[in-house]
Amino acid sequence: MAEGEKSTFQLAMTLHGHSADVKALNAPSPDVPLLLSGSRDGSAIVWGPGRDGLWEVKLRAQGPEGKYVNSVGMVRQGGQGV
């Protein structure tokens, strides 16, 4: 983007669950309504749709203190990637 140009991107939603910046996001499959995130706070979160239609935390895994999550992914039972 050139200097002085205005961005056309807009924030679509905010997911509240991490206490530090998010380093990794992964949407495993269009067929699986999940979003994975990893953060400098050392946690990885699996997000899914809630009853109200908004995304909510379905599973949170916390790593060792002082470490951060740099990537996230999902593997199906049987070892196949999603």
Contacts in CASP RR format, 6 or more apart in sequence:
PFRMAT RR
TARGET T0000
AUTHOR 0000-0000-0000
METHOD contacts of the structure
MODEL  1
MAEGEKSTFQLAMTLHGHSADVKALNAPSPDVPLLLSGSRDGSAIVWGPG
RDGLWEVKLRAQGPEGKYVNSVGMVRQGGQGV
1 7 0 8 1.000
13 55 0 8 1.000
15 35 0 8 1.000
15 37 0 8 1.000
15 47 0 8 1.000
15 55 0 8 1.000
17 45 0 8 1.000
17 57 0 8 1.000
17 60 0 8 1.000
18 37 0 8 1.000
18 38 0 8 1.000
18 39 0 8 1.000
18 41 0 8 1.000
18 43 0 8 1.000
18 45 0 8 1.000
19 39 0 8 1.000
19 41 0 8 1.000
20 39 0 8 1.000
20 40 0 8 1.000
20 41 0 8 1.000
20 42 0 8 1.000
20 68 0 8 1.000
21 39 0 8 1.000
21 40 0 8 1.000
22 37 0 8 1.000
22 38 0 8 1.000
22 39 0 8 1.000
23 38 0 8 1.000
23 39 0 8 1.000
23 40 0 8 1.000
23 68 0 8 1.000
23 69 0 8 1.000
23 70 0 8 1.000
23 71 0 8 1.000
24 36 0 8 1.000
24 37 0 8 1.000
24 38 0 8 1.000
24 69 0 8 1.000
24 70 0 8 1.000
24 71 0 8 1.000
24 72 0 8 1.000
25 35 0 8 1.000
25 36 0 8 1.000
25 37 0 8 1.000
25 38 0 8 1.000
25 72 0 8 1.000
26 35 0 8 1.000
26 36 0 8 1.000
26 37 0 8 1.000
26 71 0 8 1.000
26 72 0 8 1.000
26 73 0 8 1.000
26 74 0 8 1.000
27 34 0 8 1.000
27 35 0 8 1.000
27 36 0 8 1.000
28 34 0 8 1.000
28 36 0 8 1.000
28 73 0 8 1.000
28 74 0 8 1.000
28 82 0 8 1.000
29 82 0 8 1.000
32 74 0 8 1.000
32 82 0 8 1.000
33 48 0 8 1.000
33 49 0 8 1.000
34 46 0 8 1.000
34 47 0 8 1.000
34 48 0 8 1.000
34 58 0 8 1.000
34 74 0 8 1.000
35 46 0 8 1.000
35 47 0 8 1.000
35 48 0 8 1.000
35 55 0 8 1.000
36 44 0 8 1.000
36 45 0 8 1.000
36 46 0 8 1.000
36 47 0 8 1.000
36 72 0 8 1.000
36 73 0 8 1.000
36 74 0 8 1.000
37 44 0 8 1.000
37 45 0 8 1.000
37 47 0 8 1.000
37 72 0 8 1.000
38 44 0 8 1.000
38 45 0 8 1.000
38 68 0 8 1.000
38 69 0 8 1.000
38 70 0 8 1.000
38 71 0 8 1.000
38 72 0 8 1.000
39 45 0 8 1.000
39 68 0 8 1.000
39 69 0 8 1.000
40 68 0 8 1.000
40 69 0 8 1.000
41 68 0 8 1.000
42 62 0 8 1.000
42 63 0 8 1.000
42 64 0 8 1.000
42 66 0 8 1.000
42 67 0 8 1.000
42 68 0 8 1.000
42 69 0 8 1.000
43 60 0 8 1.000
43 61 0 8 1.000
43 62 0 8 1.000
43 63 0 8 1.000
43 69 0 8 1.000
44 60 0 8 1.000
44 61 0 8 1.000
44 63 0 8 1.000
44 69 0 8 1.000
44 72 0 8 1.000
45 57 0 8 1.000
45 59 0 8 1.000
45 60 0 8 1.000
45 61 0 8 1.000
46 57 0 8 1.000
46 58 0 8 1.000
46 59 0 8 1.000
46 60 0 8 1.000
47 55 0 8 1.000
47 56 0 8 1.000
47 57 0 8 1.000
47 58 0 8 1.000
48 55 0 8 1.000
48 56 0 8 1.000
48 58 0 8 1.000
49 55 0 8 1.000
49 56 0 8 1.000
50 56 0 8 1.000
63 69 0 8 1.000
73 82 0 8 1.000
74 81 0 8 1.000
74 82 0 8 1.000
75 81 0 8 1.000
75 82 0 8 1.000
76 82 0 8 1.000
END
